[in-house]
Amino acid sequence: MSKPPATNTDQIVATKDVSTVTASGERKQRLITDVVVRPAVTHEDERGEIVEMMSQAWDFHPAPMHHVYASMIRPGKVKGWVYHKVQSDRMFSLSGFVKYVLWDTRPESPTHGLINEIYLTERNRGLLLIPPYVVHAVQNIGLVDAVFVNMPTEPYNHENPDKYRVAPESVPYSFDKGHGW
């Protein structure tokens, strides 16, 4: 077996990887205060599969179920940036591959200014709680349409929606990060 040729690493532009998961596979990312990600278990058999999206027994959020809707995002597209003043979003990724990006704008929060990237997919389903005043957007990072279900803590008010759209240039995040490693 031959040795690889010697390389002068002083001439290579490189960055050392930062550890993102523990040895047991748990993500190390610090979540924004009051954001919760509850992994979902998909049960499969010869007939197909079933996955629970929300149960009162979980004590996930005390608000009752008022309004439920599904949203689809085409490949490469982004929905957002938005926030709510009253409602929390309870999002469940059902199919496809999405990235949720959250930005904590609450001045009193211990995680004020923190950005989270949360990946939920049809292979890694989960329920995501996004509290009021946390600006958020969702991007389809897959090759097919992605579907998520939202179960907000307040019913939709058609006359006075609790939805505030944020100009993308005012958010300290860009979805255009180029090619990965």
N, C-alpha and C positions, 0 to 999 in steps of 0.2 A: 504494500500500500504506500503510495507516494504522499509526501506532505504537500499541502496547498502552498502556493507561492506566498512569500512574505508580502504584506501590504503596508504601506505607509498610511495609517489611519488619520494622520494630521491633515491629509489632503481630501478627506471624505467629509461631506456635509451630512451629519446624522444626528438624530436625537434619541436618547435612551427611552425605551418604553416605560411608562408609569404603570404600576400594578393597579388593575381595575377590578379584580375579583380575588376573593380569599381562596385558600386551598380547598375549601368545601364548596366552592362555586358561587358564593354569595357576592353580589355587587358591592363594591366599596363606596360608590357614589353617595355623597351626603345629600339627602333629600331636603327640599325646601320644607320649612316648618308647616305642619298640617297637611302636607301631601302624603298620600298613602298609596302604595301599590300592593294589591293582594293577588298573588299568583293564583291562577285557575288550574284545576285538574281536569284534563280531558279523559273521559273513560271510553275506551274503544272495545268493540267486539266484532264478530263477523257481519253484523247488521249495519254497523256504522259507528257513530260516536255521539256522546252527549257531554255538555259542559255547562255547569251552573254559572250564571252571570251575576246574580245578586240574591241574597237571602237575608231576611230580617234576623235570622238566628246568628248571623255573623257579627252583629253590632258594628257594622262598617261605618255607618253614619246614622244619627238618630232621626233624620227627616224621613217622613213617609214617601212612598212612591206617588208622584203627582203626574208625571209626564214622561213618556218614553218615546224616543225616536231613533231611527237608524240613519246613518249618513255614509255616503260612498265617496271615495276620493280616487281619481284616476291616477295612473302611474306617473310619478315625478311631480305631481301637483301638491300645493300647500293650501290648507284652510286655516285662516287666522290672519293676523294676530287679533285676539279679543280678550276681554276680561268681563267679569260680572261684579256688581256691587253687593248683591244680595245672595244669589244662588251659588251653590257649589256644583260642579259638574262631577258626575260619576260615570266615567267612560269605560266601556268594555270593548276591546278589540276582538272582532269575531273572525274576520278573514283578511288575508293579505298581510302586508308587512308595513308597519307605520312607525314613525318616530314622533313622539310628543316632545315639544320643547316648551319648558315653563320658565318664567322669569318672575321672581318675587319682587313686587314693587311696593310692598307694605313697609312703610318707614319704621314701624314698631316691631317688626319681625326680626328675630335673631338671625334669619337667613336673608335679610334685605339685600337685594342685588344679585343673589345667587341664580344661576341658570342650571336647569336640569335637562338632560336628554334622556328620555325613557323610551325604550324600544319594546313594543308589544306586537306580537305576530300570531299567525295561525298556529305556529309551533311553540309559542311562548305567550299564551293568552293570559290576560289579567284584567283586573278592575282597578282603575286609577281615579283617585279623589283629588280634584283640583279646587282649592278654596277660593272665596271671593278675593278680588284684587290681585290674583296671580295671573299675569298675562300668559296666554298660551296659543300655540299653533300646532297643527298636525300635518305631517308630510308623508305621502305614500312613497316608500323607498323600495317598493317591489316592482314587478313587471306586469302585474294584473291589478284590476280594481281592488281596493281595500274597503272593508266595511267595519264601522264601529257603531256601537249602540250607546246613546247617552240617556241617563236617568237623572236629570237635574233635580236638585232638592226643592225647587219651586216650579209651579206650573208656568207654562209659557204665557206671557201677557201680550196678546196681539196688539193692544192699543199702546202699550208702553213697555217694550222689550227691555229686559235687564241685560243688554249686550252693548258693549262699548268697543268699537273697532279702533285699533291702534295702528298708526302709520309704521310700515316696516322699517323705515329709516330711523325711527326713534327707539328701536329695540336693539340692544347690544348683542345681536346674534345674526349670523348669515347662514342661510341654507345652502349657499353656494361655496362649499368647502373643497371642490375639486375632487380628484380621484383619491381613493383610500390607499392604504399601505398594502 
